[in-house]
Amino acid sequence: MASDGDNRPTGAEAMVRMLEAHGVTHMFGLCGDTTLPFYDALARLDHNIHHILTRDERHAAYMADGYARVTGKPGVCEGPSGGGATYILPGLVEANESSVPILAITTDVSTTARGRYPLTELDQVSMMRPLTKWNTSLDDSSRLPAMMRTAFRAMTTGRPGAVHLALPFDTQKGYVDAGELWADPRHQTYPAERAGADPDAIREAAAILAKAKSAVAICGGGPVIAGAEAPLARLADLLDLPIATTVSGQGAIAETDPRAVGVVGTNGGVQSTRDVVEAADVVLFIGCRAGSVTTERWRWPSTDKTIIHIDSDPMVIGANYSTAVAICADARLALDALVAELEGLSGLAQQNGAERAAAAWQGKLDAYGPLAASRDRPIKPEVVIQGLMDILDDDAVIVADPGTPCPYFSAHYRWRIPGRHFITNRAHGALGYALAAAMGAQVGRPNSQVLAVMGDGSFGFCCGEYETIVRNKLPIKSVVFSNAVYGWIKAGQESGFGQRYYNVDFNRTDHAAVASAFGVKSWTVEDPADFASVMKQALEHDGPTLVDVISQPLHEAAAPVSEWIA
């Protein structure tokens, strides 16, 4: 309570209590002078919130993102005014566009100092407005609890997303009515207050699917967010329907399921997966934006297909394809209703899903198998994928950066159980995401193996957080594809710009030595025959580890990428 004898909670104390009331047990952030009252409240009050100090605000937001993805709870990050607010923004953009609920609290200068050129003054609300689902400045301490409830409601309902609260210094020291410190328990998890499907639209969709000859479902991240794995599997069984996914949709169905096609699109798709989409007469998009990567710039599926589209965001449906049936609803509720409708119909047409999915995988394996067994140096990425697939637990969580890791895991790693086991930042693809998101995932799933996989370009963005990992005793395992190049860009220069390589190569770093300096047990692997045994040692070690793999660069590899500029 306030030190001047007033027994009402201060704004800073109310912030702690409102986080606690919303079920927050972990938050990630970095201290600053405008944050001092909030930190003092965290230090003085008895609460159940574990605050993890990070080395920069960008990674605090990525940690909140990874935490939210594996727990089904909003992630919370915080930072100070000025540079702290600008640093935290990239994580908010990625989460918001990926339908991941995270709350960013950035403290600010006092409202009474605005316009007087105080240090770190910045119009945070204007900066955040176009890039978040909702944001405001808490200029009145008495309104703080109500605005916190609004933030959690905005994050978790409809299409989940990122929200931002600016917390001025004087608001932290103002007073709040203790009777206002309550939360709606529905907004402690997401998706909250799910929207059901229009029964007429469900009947139309069922009628089309019941008569289709070669339908296919393409699942984005929506089914995984909604927890729709069970009704999706039942739909596949009813119709023998092949189920393809986007990169973000991996986990909607186990990829060892006989009807799982795997990833389609420019990043992770191959000709045999494209063939499944090309041959379809009906395409069922589920929680999928049908964007440029998934559709290979809107070529597959072609515009002559009959499209059924399920999504919780009405703006997505019909944005890229003329849609025969639009179902604006939560993916789980929509699939539950669609399955129930189909179960009431007789003579359902079968879509030969198991046969078509098997052909898709065989097409990939024919090219992948010899490369995965290669003993060439530098090590081929396929060797790493196969080695990890052979040794990791079924419920392991892999977090992959863009560049080399994402397309290879998307194309070739077969997830044996459904659910959230693969995380990658597909909205904007910033380098340096994987390590921090893996930290959030490890905090959220402390008993699971968590692996961060990155290129050496990404390593340079994030290696400072190895100190955070060691300090917090997080047993994260890291793999670095070390090839001394910004590989995706060089591959684009190779394929589309006459091999005119410009400013994409850099000096090789001894990543194992760098990680070791932070206290991470590390190895360097140059011989592909050694990778499996070294990785086994890394997994068995009871603390954080790093395996630096001297690897083939993307522009020389058989990367499963059809378009370097999507």
Rosetta blueprint (number, residue, H / E / L):
1 M L
2 A L
3 S L
4 D L
5 G L
6 D L
7 N L
8 R L
9 P L
10 T E
11 G H
12 A H
13 E H
14 A H
15 M H
16 V H
17 R H
18 M H
19 L H
20 E H
21 A H
22 H L
23 G L
24 V L
25 T L
26 H E
27 M E
28 F E
29 G E
30 L L
31 C L
32 G L
33 D H
34 T H
35 T H
36 L H
37 P H
38 F H
39 Y H
40 D H
41 A H
42 L H
43 A H
44 R H
45 L L
46 D L
47 H L
48 N L
49 I L
50 H E
51 H E
52 I E
53 L E
54 T L
55 R L
56 D L
57 E H
58 R H
59 H H
60 A H
61 A H
62 Y H
63 M H
64 A H
65 D H
66 G H
67 Y H
68 A H
69 R H
70 V H
71 T H
72 G L
73 K L
74 P L
75 G E
76 V E
77 C E
78 E E
79 G E
80 P L
81 S L
82 G L
83 G H
84 G H
85 A H
86 T H
87 Y H
88 I H
89 L H
90 P H
91 G H
92 L H
93 V H
94 E H
95 A H
96 N H
97 E H
98 S L
99 S L
100 V L
101 P L
102 I E
103 L E
104 A E
105 I E
106 T E
107 T E
108 D E
109 V L
110 S L
111 T H
112 T H
113 A H
114 R L
115 G L
116 R L
117 Y L
118 P L
119 L L
120 T L
121 E L
122 L L
123 D L
124 Q H
125 V H
126 S H
127 M H
128 M H
129 R H
130 P H
131 L H
132 T L
133 K L
134 W E
135 N E
136 T E
137 S E
138 L L
139 D L
140 D L
141 S H
142 S H
143 R H
144 L H
145 P H
146 A H
147 M H
148 M H
149 R H
150 T H
151 A H
152 F H
153 R H
154 A H
155 M H
156 T H
157 T E
158 G L
159 R L
160 P L
161 G L
162 A L
163 V E
164 H E
165 L E
166 A E
167 L E
168 P E
169 F H
170 D H
171 T H
172 Q H
173 K H
174 G L
175 Y E
176 V L
177 D L
178 A H
179 G H
180 E H
181 L L
182 W L
183 A L
184 D L
185 P H
186 R H
187 H H
188 Q H
189 T L
190 Y L
191 P L
192 A E
193 E L
194 R L
195 A L
196 G L
197 A L
198 D L
199 P H
200 D H
201 A H
202 I H
203 R H
204 E H
205 A H
206 A H
207 A H
208 I H
209 L H
210 A H
211 K H
212 A L
213 K L
214 S L
215 A L
216 V E
217 A E
218 I E
219 C E
220 G L
221 G L
222 G H
223 P H
224 V H
225 I H
226 A H
227 G L
228 A L
229 E H
230 A H
231 P H
232 L H
233 A H
234 R H
235 L H
236 A H
237 D H
238 L H
239 L H
240 D L
241 L L
242 P L
243 I E
244 A E
245 T E
246 T L
247 V L
248 S L
249 G L
250 Q L
251 G L
252 A L
253 I L
254 A L
255 E L
256 T L
257 D L
258 P L
259 R L
260 A E
261 V E
262 G E
263 V E
264 V L
265 G L
266 T L
267 N E
268 G L
269 G L
270 V L
271 Q H
272 S H
273 T H
274 R H
275 D H
276 V H
277 V H
278 E H
279 A L
280 A L
281 D L
282 V E
283 V E
284 L E
285 F E
286 I E
287 G L
288 C L
289 R L
290 A L
291 G L
292 S L
293 V L
294 T L
295 T L
296 E L
297 R L
298 W L
299 R L
300 W L
301 P L
302 S L
303 T L
304 D L
305 K L
306 T E
307 I E
308 I E
309 H E
310 I E
311 D E
312 S L
313 D L
314 P L
315 M L
316 V L
317 I L
318 G L
319 A L
320 N L
321 Y L
322 S L
323 T L
324 A L
325 V E
326 A E
327 I E
328 C E
329 A L
330 D L
331 A H
332 R H
333 L H
334 A H
335 L H
336 D H
337 A H
338 L H
339 V H
340 A H
341 E H
342 L H
343 E H
344 G L
345 L L
346 S L
347 G L
348 L L
349 A L
350 Q L
351 Q L
352 N L
353 G H
354 A H
355 E H
356 R H
357 A H
358 A H
359 A H
360 A H
361 W H
362 Q H
363 G H
364 K H
365 L H
366 D H
367 A H
368 Y H
369 G H
370 P H
371 L H
372 A H
373 A L
374 S L
375 R L
376 D L
377 R L
378 P L
379 I E
380 K L
381 P H
382 E H
383 V H
384 V H
385 I H
386 Q H
387 G H
388 L H
389 M H
390 D H
391 I H
392 L L
393 D L
394 D L
395 D L
396 A L
397 V E
398 I E
399 V E
400 A E
401 D L
402 P L
403 G L
404 T L
405 P H
406 C H
407 P H
408 Y H
409 F H
410 S H
411 A H
412 H H
413 Y L
414 R L
415 W L
416 R L
417 I L
418 P L
419 G L
420 R L
421 H L
422 F E
423 I E
424 T E
425 N L
426 R L
427 A L
428 H L
429 G L
430 A L
431 L L
432 G L
433 Y H
434 A H
435 L H
436 A H
437 A H
438 A H
439 M H
440 G H
441 A H
442 Q H
443 V H
444 G H
445 R L
446 P L
447 N L
448 S L
449 Q L
450 V E
451 L E
452 A E
453 V E
454 M E
455 G E
456 D H
457 G H
458 S H
459 F H
460 G H
461 F H
462 C H
463 C H
464 G H
465 E H
466 Y H
467 E H
468 T H
469 I H
470 V H
471 R H
472 N L
473 K L
474 L L
475 P L
476 I L
477 K E
478 S E
479 V E
480 V E
481 F E
482 S E
483 N L
484 A L
485 V E
486 Y L
487 G H
488 W H
489 I H
490 K H
491 A H
492 G H
493 Q H
494 E H
495 S H
496 G H
497 F L
498 G L
499 Q L
500 R L
501 Y L
502 Y L
503 N L
504 V L
505 D E
506 F L
507 N L
508 R L
509 T L
510 D L
511 H H
512 A H
513 A H
514 V H
515 A H
516 S H
517 A H
518 F H
519 G L
520 V L
521 K E
522 S E
523 W E
524 T E
525 V E
526 E L
527 D L
528 P H
529 A H
530 D H
531 F H
532 A H
533 S H
534 V H
535 M H
536 K H
537 Q H
538 A H
539 L H
540 E H
541 H L
542 D L
543 G L
544 P L
545 T E
546 L E
547 V E
548 D E
549 V E
550 I E
551 S E
552 Q L
553 P L
554 L H
555 H H
556 E H
557 A L
558 A L
559 A L
560 P L
561 V E
562 S L
563 E L
564 W L
565 I L
566 A L
